[in-house]
Structure formats: C-alpha cells, structure tokens
C-alpha cells in the first residue's frame, strides 16, 4: 500500500513528468550526437579516399574501398549468424530445463492426490510414467527436422 501511495504522490507532484522530460531530452541529445558522429565518420572516409586516390589512383582506391566495405559487411553478417545460433541453442537448453522442471513439479504436486485416490500407489506410479512418455512424445514431435544432406546444394 505504501508503494502505491508513493507512486500516486510522485505522479501528483510532477516528478514522473520531470523524469519523462529528462529522458526525452537525453534521447534527443544522444540522437543528435549520433548524427554528428556519423557525419564525422563520413568525412573521415571521404578524406581517406581523397588521400589514397592521389596516391594510388581513383580506380584502385574505389576498388579497395568497395572490397573493404563488402568484407566488413560480410564480417558483420557472419558474427550475427554465430551469435544468433548460440543464443538459440542457449534458449533451447533453457526451455528444455524449464519443461523438465515443470514436469517434475507437476508430478510431485499430483503425487499426494494420486496416493489418496482409489487406485492407490499403482496410480501414483503409473500417472507420472505416462506423463514422462507423453512428454517424450511431445519433444519428439516438436523438434525441427534435420536437414537432408542430399537436398543441400
């Protein structure tokens, strides 16, 4: 209740609006700084081109800059692909651990109720076993199919 009162009093006193104003001002200033930084980098690249064109000629310099930027673009894409695959594997492991924990928690939560039921201990053993089998079937059917090496170019 105290947190709600402090939140309401902050809204009434205008502190929240002041914080939003400061955040908006900061975002605008960072955006402006980014634009100026990009302009500076552009002029530095232009200056490097002029200097190298005077030394090696415009055609060789243009080819060098073009190849250099293509290599940089390729590196960015390769790094992105590697980090994306690592993140997806990490998410899959986390999801697997969560599903296992959920299954164990559900089985443990149902165990007392199953032990008290008419089926007794037999139902208490069979129901979790059926849950494990159902989970295994679910995992088998949700895995993405492995690529066929014969279909790959």
N, C-alpha and C positions, 0 to 999 in steps of 0.2 A: 504494500500500500504506500509505503514511503517513497518508493521509486516512481510510482505513478504521480504522486504529489509533486515531486521534484521535476518530473518531466513537464507537467502542466505549468508549474511556475516558471520553468525555463522558456516555454512557449509564450507565456503571457508577458514575460519581461523582455522578450525580443532577443534573447541570447541565441536562440536557434536561427533566427533570421540573420543575425550578425555572422554566425558561423557559415551559413549558406552563402552570404555575400563574400566572405573571405575566401571560401573555396572557389567560388566563381571567378573572383579576381585572380586568384593564384592560377587557375586553369587557363585563363586568357593570357596571363603573362608567360606561362610556360609554352603555350602555343605560339605566341609571338617570338619567343626566344628560339623555338624550333625552326620557325620560318627563316629567321635571320641566320641561324646556323646552317641551314640547307643552302641559302644564298651564298654564304661564305665558302662552303664546300664546292659549290658550283663554280665560283670564281677561281678557286684554287685549282680545280680540274682544268678550267679554261687556260689558266696561266701555265700549267704543266704542259698542256697541249701546244701552246704557242712556243714555249721554250724548246720542247722536243721536236716540233715541226721545223724550227730554224736549224736544229742540229742534224736531224735525220731525214727531213723532207715530209711534206704533208701526207703523202700516201702511206708511207711506212708508219708514221705516227698514228694515222687514223686506223690502220690495221692493228697496230699494237693496242690502242685504247679499246677498240671493238673486241678483240680477243680477250683482253684483260677483264672487261666488264662481263663478258659471257662466262669466263671462268669463275668470277665472283658470284654470278647468278647461279651457276651450277653448284658451287660450294654451299650456298645458302639452301638450295633445294635438297642436297644430299644430307646436310646437317638436320634440316627439318624432318626429312624422312626417317633418319635414325632416331631422333628424339621422339617422334610420334610413335614409332613401333615400340620403343622402350616404354613409353607411357601407356600404350595399350596393353602391353604384357603385364605391367605393374597393376593396371586396373583389373585385368582378368584375374590375377593372383588374389587381389584384394576381394573381388567379387566371389571367388571360389572360397576364400576363408570365411567371408560373411555368410555364404549359403551353408557351409558346413556348420558354423556356429549356430545358425538359425535352426538347422535340422536337429542338432544336439539339444538345443534349448527346447524345441518343441517336443522332442522325445522325452526329455526329463520332466517337462511340465505335464505331459499326459500320463506318465508312469504311475503316479499315485491314483489317478482316476481309473486307470485300467486295472490296477491291482484290486480295487474295491468293486469292480464290476463283476457280473455273473460269470464271465469267462475266467476270472481269477488270474493266476500267474501265467497261464498259457496265452491269454490275450495280451498280457503285458509284454511277453516276449515276441509274439507274432506281429503285433502292430508296429513296433519300431523296425523290425526286419522288413516288413512291407514298405515302410516309409523309406528305408535305405534303398530298396530295389526301385521304388518309384523315382527317387532322386537320381539314381544311376541311369535310369531310362531317360529322364529329363535332360541330364547332362549329355548323354549320347546324341540326343536329337537336337540340342541347341548348339553343338559345335559346328563351326563353319567347315564346309567340305574342303579336304586337302586338294590343292591343285594337281591336275593330272600332268605329269611331265611330257606326255606325248602331245598334249594340246598346246603347250607353250611354244612360242615362235623361236 
